[in-house]
């Protein structure tokens, strides 16, 4: 799980173009939206694309996102359970 | 109503956000010249900038800089001209489309690839709810944007306008144009080119913002006295248009101190200007600017900038003269400058600038 969290942090930095940030700057338990990283709805779309492209997970229900994208740790746990690649 | 060019900011091959090109211009040494980037952190926070492509960042930096210079916080209108919009993001989106078999497409690249992203990002940043428009007419995109602002200011519909020209050249786009033989050669020699021994075109990226207003200020560069755009004129029609614009402004060709032409070094482009010079401007010094700023869809905006800056400075630097012998003879302070541009000999524009 630790390895997946680290990998996910790097992917988030790359996909969301978080210039000047390193994986160490992202608290895996901090909220991704609102507080914490302060991401917005466009970022949510980018994260959905990331999950589909890199892990083969297609989110069917938009409401699921609210739970899955709570934090990097929650996201990694979801990926670990549902990944197809 | 009088219309004034209050301030101009640019990002190009030359030193960014600076008029250093008047004294010591960067001389291009290859057909593909990259723009010099300023420190964007001075204008945009990293969190804001992370979704922006290079061109949007350039447009924002030049817009904010020109507004700051002119002491204006909120223009009545934001009008941009761009031939291709954000090519960098368009390429990214299209490449992903191919790589991912048309699935999992990134929303940011899609959003940023649209042409009107530039004007809208400027408006979002300024929180400007005024008139917002983007012209995408290849090489006359800027002229169209300027003409829109000119008409609206003339009619008194607006008092201030931010008018920009924004286009970028990416390595891939440059390569594609090279395959079409767009860039005549990779060799570049200014003197050979002036003597007509070489046919060269250098590419450039263009991000130039200017503020127009109906009021004269201390920072005013010059007056945008008049302008005209016309389609596929013959040489006689061009001459008539020049005479018309001079006549309605109570001027004659003798009153024009210099004519700025869009000479690029490419004979296919330049022949129109040579003919025009022989017919209409035999005794008028010819200035050029594409040797410094390169060729791009927004290049004509630099023509107006060069003319305006010379009027503000009250002198014309020697390196702007296409014919060096004219530079030696020219001693006076310029009062009236005409800017003539054409794109593929289809769309032509004449812009009259006065002190």
Interface residues (C-beta under 8 A of the other chain):
Chain A: X15 X16 X17 X18 X19 X20 X38 X42 X45 X46 X49 X52 X53
Chain B: X46 X47 X49 X50 X51 X100 X103 X104 X105 X106 X107 X108 X111
